[in-house]
């Protein structure tokens, strides 16, 4: 497996609309810049004064997400593709894992590490299934919070922002609307900002239901 081969999106013809390597030498310069939104949110969460270390935990993961996303948009290779979708799925399940293991940090860290390695292995072999896997995980998280916890009202803003983000990501993938490869306005770049804000709202929601 050549991890430095072009990303799977080239084969699927679903790469970002943005294609402006002349600007700074990278294909997705605007998306690189907006990937910093994850890092800014991470730094903000790390700076919060709280007795619950969930803010520090989520802050570190936001920074890691930002770094991986920057790498993907700098190189658009298979390795970036695998790492990016692995981090997306980790991000989706992270708060639930913290709820399960917040008093057993070793279990928490080992579970995340094992899950990350499993995702990398799976997505290396079955990379064509990456979007379906992320969708299934998202539906499970929604089911847990709406059906099991019955927290639809408390999570309504998170879900609205999340679905808006998915919508603009899908539009960018389709290249049907507002696709100007050299414009400084890119739907996928906006997607990064929306997802970083979703992470912040998710922190505000989960920090209230984490037992002391």
GUVONU-884284 format. One record per residue: y, x, z of N, C-alpha, C in turn; residue in three letters. Coordinates in pm, whole numbers, padded with zeros to 5 digits, always signed. Example, Ala and Ser with C-alpha at 12.3 -4.5 7.8 and 13.67 -1.06 7.14 Angstrom:
BEGIN
-00569+01319+00780-00450+01230+00780-00330+01320+00780Ala
-00225+01285+00708-00106+01367+00714+00003+01290+00787Ser
END
This chain:
BEGIN
-00120+00083+00000+00000+00000+00000+00125+00087+00000Unk
+00210+00065-00098+00335+00142-00108+00447+00066-00036Unk
+00481+00110+00085+00582+00040+00163+00722+00057+00104Unk
+00739+00155+00016+00871+00178-00041+00883+00123-00183Unk
+00785+00041-00221+00794-00032-00348+00899-00142-00334Unk
+00947-00198-00445+01046-00306-00437+00994-00423-00354Unk
+01085-00494-00288+01049-00609-00204+00980-00717-00287Unk
+00903-00800-00218+00826-00905-00285+00915-01002-00361Unk
+01039-01018-00317+01129-01114-00383+01152-01081-00529Unk
+01139-00952-00567+01157-00917-00707+01045-00978-00793Unk
+00924-00979-00738+00811-01038-00809+00824-01189-00816Unk
+00879-01249-00710+00892-01396-00702+01020-01447-00769Unk
+01109-01354-00805+01241-01390-00859+01321-01474-00758Unk
+01312-01436-00630+01384-01508-00524+01474-01415-00442Unk
+01509-01300-00500+01597-01209-00426+01736-01270-00412Unk
+01814-01212-00325+01948-01263-00300+02029-01270-00429Unk
+02122-01365-00429+02215-01373-00542+02296-01244-00550Unk
+02334-01191-00435+02420-01073-00430+02354-00953-00499Unk
+02425-00893-00590+02375-00776-00663+02495-00695-00709Unk
+02544-00610-00617+02668-00538-00646+02658-00393-00598Unk
+02564-00316-00657+02544-00178-00610+02663-00087-00634Unk
+02752-00125-00723+02866-00039-00753+02966-00030-00638Unk
+02960-00127-00545+03060-00132-00438+03044-00016-00340Unk
+02925+00001-00283+02901+00111-00189+02769+00183-00217Unk
+02706+00150-00329+02579+00215-00361+02456+00138-00320Unk
+02474+00027-00246+02363-00058-00206+02374-00192-00278Unk
+02258-00257-00300+02257-00380-00380+02327-00495-00306Unk
+02312-00501-00173+02363-00615-00094+02469-00571+00007Unk
+02583-00520-00035+02682-00466+00060+02739-00571+00156Unk
+02766-00692+00106+02822-00796+00193+02721-00838+00298Unk
+02595-00850+00259+02490-00888+00354+02466-00779+00458Unk
+02487-00654+00419+02478-00544+00515+02584-00560+00623Unk
+02706-00589+00581+02817-00603+00676+02793-00720+00770Unk
+02750-00836+00717+02731-00953+00803+02607-00942+00892Unk
+02517-00848+00860+02403-00822+00950+02451-00770+01085Unk
+02572-00715+01086+02631-00665+01212+02653-00779+01312Unk
+02654-00905+01264+02673-01019+01355+02565-01020+01463Unk
+02441-00985+01426+02332-00979+01524+02360-00871+01628Unk
+02411-00758+01583+02439-00647+01674+02553-00684+01768Unk
+02657-00750+01716+02769-00791+01801+02723-00890+01907Unk
+02639-00987+01868+02586-01083+01965+02501-01010+02068Unk
+02421-00913+02022+02338-00836+02114+02420-00761+02217Unk
+02528-00697+02172+02616-00624+02264+02681-00720+02363Unk
+02722-00836+02315+02782-00937+02404+02681-00980+02513Unk
+02557-01005+02473+02457-01048+02571+02425-00937+02670Unk
+02424-00813+02623+02399-00700+02713+02511-00684+02816Unk
+02631-00726+02779+02746-00709+02867+02759-00820+02972Unk
+02679-00925+02959+02692-01039+03050+02645-01002+03191Unk
+02719-01048+03290+02683-01025+03430+02600-01143+03478Unk
+02470-01123+03492+02381-01230+03533+02262-01173+03607Unk
+02205-01254+03695+02086-01212+03769+01960-01226+03685Unk
+01968-01303+03577+01853-01325+03490+01857-01223+03377Unk
+01753-01141+03365+01757-01034+03265+01724-01083+03125Unk
+01717-01216+03107+01694-01271+02973+01807-01232+02879Unk
+01929-01222+02930+02043-01185+02845+02026-01043+02793Unk
+01981-00953+02879+01960-00815+02835+01844-00806+02736Unk
+01740-00881+02766+01621-00883+02681+01657-00935+02541Unk
+01725-01049+02536+01763-01108+02408+01868-01022+02337Unk
+01953-00957+02416+02054-00869+02357+01990-00754+02282Unk
+01890-00691+02343+01820-00579+02278+01752-00626+02150Unk
+01690-00745+02155+01621-00797+02038+01719-00832+01926Unk
+01839-00880+01961+01941-00907+01859+01983-00778+01789Unk
+02001-00674+01866+02040-00545+01808+01929-00494+01716Unk
+01803-00507+01761+01689-00465+01677+01685-00547+01548Unk
+01712-00678+01560+01713-00764+01442+01822-00719+01345Unk
+01938-00685+01397+02048-00640+01313+02014-00511+01239Unk
+01951-00419+01309+01914-00290+01247+01812-00311+01135Unk
+01711-00394+01161+01608-00422+01060+01669-00491+00939Unk
+01759-00586+00964+01822-00660+00854+01910-00567+00770Unk
+01982-00478+00835+02062-00380+00761+01972-00293+00674Unk
+01861-00248+00731+01768-00164+00654+01718-00238+00530Unk
+01679-00366+00548+01629-00445+00435+01733-00452+00324Unk
+01857-00483+00360+01959-00502+00257+02012-00371+00199Unk
+01985-00261+00268+02019-00131+00212+01919-00089+00105Unk
+01791-00124+00127+01686-00068+00041+01608-00173-00039Unk
+01603-00298+00010+01527-00405-00055+01388-00358-00098Unk
+01318-00295-00003+01182-00251-00032+01080-00332+00047Unk
+00953-00306+00020+00845-00384+00081+00844-00366+00233Unk
+00870-00245+00280+00873-00220+00424+00980-00305+00491Unk
+01099-00309+00432+01206-00392+00488+01168-00538+00491Unk
+01101-00583+00385+01054-00722+00376+00960-00756+00490Unk
+00861-00669+00513+00762-00691+00619+00827-00689+00757Unk
+00911-00590+00781+00977-00579+00911+01071-00697+00937Unk
+01144-00738+00832+01241-00846+00848+01173-00977+00886Unk
+01070-01016+00813+01003-01142+00845+00925-01133+00976Unk
+00873-01015+01009+00808-00997+01140+00908-01021+01252Unk
+01030-00966+01236+01134-00984+01337+01180-01129+01344Unk
+01188-01197+01230+01228-01338+01230+01131-01421+01313Unk
+01001-01398+01295+00901-01475+01369+00903-01437+01517Unk
+00918-01309+01547+00932-01266+01687+01051-01336+01750Unk
+01161-01343+01676+01283-01407+01725+01261-01553+01759Unk
+01182-01622+01675+01156-01765+01697+01076-01789+01825Unk
+00980-01702+01852+00891-01724+01967+00937-01652+02093Unk
+01036-01565+02079+01079-01481+02191+01115-01559+02317Unk
+01202-01662+02309+01236-01734+02432+01116-01801+02498Unk
+01023-01853+02416+00904-01917+02472+00814-01814+02541Unk
+00803-01696+02483+00725-01590+02547+00789-01548+02678Unk
+00922-01543+02679+00992-01506+02803+00967-01610+02911Unk
+00969-01737+02874+00941-01843+02970+00801-01829+03030Unk
+00705-01789+02947+00567-01775+02992+00547-01654+03082Unk
+00614-01544+03050+00582-01417+03116+00701-01353+03187Unk
+00806-01430+03219+00927-01367+03272+00905-01300+03407Unk
+00800-01339+03478+00770-01274+03607+00664-01166+03594Unk
+00616-01148+03473+00515-01045+03446+00561-00964+03326Unk
+00656-00876+03350+00721-00805+03240+00623-00723+03157Unk
+00523-00663+03220+00427-00584+03145+00352-00672+03045Unk
+00315-00794+03090+00248-00889+03001+00342-00927+02885Unk
+00469-00946+02918+00568-00985+02817+00582-00877+02711Unk
+00604-00753+02752+00624-00645+02657+00499-00617+02575Unk
+00383-00621+02640+00258-00595+02567+00229-00707+02467Unk
+00261-00832+02503+00239-00945+02412+00329-00933+02290Unk
+00456-00898+02312+00549-00883+02200+00505-00768+02109Unk
+00464-00655+02169+00419-00541+02090+00295-00576+02008Unk
+00200-00645+02072+00077-00684+02002+00108-00783+01889Unk
+00196-00878+01917+00234-00976+01816+00305-00908+01699Unk
+00393-00815+01729+00467-00744+01624+00371-00666+01534Unk
+00276-00596+01593+00178-00519+01515+00090-00612+01432Unk
+00053-00726+01491-00029-00824+01419+00046-00880+01300Unk
+00174-00912+01320+00255-00966+01211+00273-00864+01100Unk
+00299-00739+01136+00315-00635+01035+00187-00621+00953Unk
+00072-00623+01020-00056-00611+00950-00078-00731+00858Unk
-00056-00851+00911-00078-00973+00833+00015-00980+00713Unk
+00144-00952+00735+00241-00964+00627+00229-00851+00525Unk
+00170-00740+00566+00142-00633+00470+00034-00678+00371Unk
-00064-00752+00422-00176-00798+00338-00141-00927+00265Unk
-00076-01019+00337-00048-01152+00281+00103-01178+00278Unk
+00176-01090+00216+00322-01103+00217+00371-01228+00145Unk
+00293-01278+00051+00332-01399-00021+00340-01521+00072Unk
+00277-01511+00190+00274-01624+00283+00383-01616+00388Unk
+00474-01521+00377+00569-01494+00485+00658-01615+00515Unk
+00705-01685+00413+00794-01799+00434+00719-01917+00495Unk
+00594-01936+00453+00513-02045+00508+00483-02019+00656Unk
+00453-01894+00689+00424-01859+00828+00546-01883+00916Unk
+00663-01840+00870+00786-01862+00947+00813-02011+00964Unk
+00787-02090+00860+00808-02235+00867+00715-02302+00967Unk
+00588-02261+00970+00492-02318+01064+00532-02286+01208Unk
+00572-02161+01231+00614-02121+01366+00736-02200+01409Unk
+00831-02219+01319+00952-02297+01350+00915-02441+01386Unk
+00825-02501+01313+00783-02639+01342+00717-02649+01479Unk
+00641-02547+01517+00577-02547+01650+00682-02540+01760Unk
+00783-02455+01742+00891-02444+01840+00967-02576+01853Unk
+00992-02639+01739+01061-02769+01740+00976-02873+01812Unk
+00846-02875+01786+00755-02969+01850+00755-02950+02002Unk
+00750-02826+02046+00748-02797+02191+00873-02851+02259Unk
+00989-02829+02196+01115-02866+02261+01152-03013+02245Unk
+01107-03077+02138+01140-03219+02118+01034-03310+02179Unk
+00908-03282+02151+00799-03371+02194+00753-03340+02335Unk
+00731-03214+02365+00679-03175+02496+00789-03178+02602Unk
+00899-03108+02576+01007-03102+02675+01106-03217+02662Unk
+01106-03285+02551+01196-03397+02524+01342-03356+02542Unk
+01377-03247+02478+01511-03189+02492+01591-03197+02362Unk
+01567-03300+02283+01636-03310+02155+01788-03309+02172Unk
+01840-03387+02267+01985-03394+02284+02044-03260+02325Unk
+01972-03189+02414+02023-03060+02460+02018-02954+02349Unk
+01926-02972+02253+01909-02873+02148+01969-02917+02015Unk
+02038-03030+02014+02082-03084+01886+02173-02989+01809Unk
+02263-02918+01880+02352-02825+01811+02274-02706+01756Unk
+02176-02659+01831+02092-02548+01783+02020-02589+01656Unk
+01961-02709+01657+01886-02755+01541+01977-02778+01421Unk
+02096-02833+01445+02190-02855+01335+02230-02722+01270Unk
+02262-02625+01354+02300-02493+01302+02182-02426+01232Unk
+02063-02442+01290+01943-02382+01233+01913-02439+01095Unk
+01916-02570+01084+01885-02634+00956+01995-02605+00852Unk
+02120-02594+00899+02227-02555+00807+02202-02414+00753Unk
+02161-02324+00843+02130-02188+00801+02016-02183+00701Unk
+01909-02259+00728+01795-02263+00636+01837-02321+00501Unk
+01925-02421+00505+01972-02484+00382+02048-02385+00294Unk
+02141-02309+00353+02218-02215+00271+02132-02097+00227Unk
+02033-02061+00308+01938-01955+00268+01858-02000+00146Unk
+01812-02126+00148+01735-02180+00036+01822-02191-00090Unk
+01949-02230-00072+02040-02237-00186+02059-02098-00249Unk
+02073-01998-00164+02091-01863-00216+01965-01817-00289Unk
+01849-01850-00234+01722-01814-00297+01710-01876-00436Unk
+01759-01999-00450+01744-02072-00575+01842-02026-00684Unk
+01954-01962-00642+02058-01916-00733+02122-02032-00811Unk
+02112-02153-00758+02161-02270-00831+02308-02299-00807Unk
+02357-02269-00684+02494-02306-00647+02566-02184-00591Unk
+02691-02168-00632+02780-02063-00577+02717-01924-00586Unk
+02649-01898-00697+02586-01766-00714+02674-01679-00804Unk
+02744-01588-00740+02824-01488-00811+02785-01352-00754Unk
+02701-01277-00824+02642-01154-00768+02741-01053-00716Unk
+02863-01051-00769+02960-00949-00727+03070-01003-00636Unk
+03059-01130-00596+03161-01189-00509+03146-01139-00366Unk
+03257-01138-00292+03248-01103-00150+03201-01223-00068Unk
+03198-01342-00129+03143-01459-00061+02999-01477-00106Unk
+02905-01461-00013+02764-01475-00043+02700-01569+00059Unk
+02621-01664+00009+02557-01760+00099+02464-01691+00198Unk
+02393-01590+00153+02300-01523+00245+02376-01448+00354Unk
+02493-01398+00321+02576-01332+00422+02620-01434+00527Unk
+02655-01554+00483+02690-01662+00576+02570-01699+00662Unk
+02451-01696+00602+02327-01723+00675+02311-01630+00794Unk
+02342-01503+00776+02333-01407+00887+02422-01450+01004Unk
+02545-01488+00973+02639-01525+01079+02592-01650+01151Unk
+02544-01749+01076+02495-01872+01136+02376-01843+01227Unk
+02282-01760+01182+02163-01729+01262+02199-01652+01389Unk
+02299-01565+01381+02343-01493+01501+02401-01592+01603Unk
+02475-01693+01554+02530-01795+01641+02419-01884+01699Unk
+02314-01908+01619+02198-01984+01669+02135-01908+01786Unk
+02124-01778+01772+02067-01696+01879+02150-01709+02007Unk
+02281-01710+01992+02369-01723+02108+02354-01860+02173Unk
+02348-01966+02093+02329-02101+02147+02191-02115+02211Unk
+02091-02051+02152+01957-02055+02210+01955-01988+02347Unk
+02030-01880+02361+02042-01815+02492+02100-01913+02594Unk
+02207-01981+02557+02272-02075+02648+02178-02189+02688Unk
+02091-02229+02597+01994-02336+02627+01881-02285+02717Unk
+01819-02176+02678+01701-02129+02750+01733-02074+02888Unk
+01853-02015+02904+01886-01958+03034+01893-02066+03142Unk
+01914-02192+03099+01920-02304+03194+01783-02356+03234Unk
+01681-02326+03155+01548-02379+03188+01451-02270+03235Unk
+01499-02146+03241+01415-02038+03294+01411-02049+03446Unk
+01292-02063+03505+01282-02072+03652+01333-01945+03719Unk
+01394-01962+03835+01441-01846+03911+01321-01772+03972Unk
END
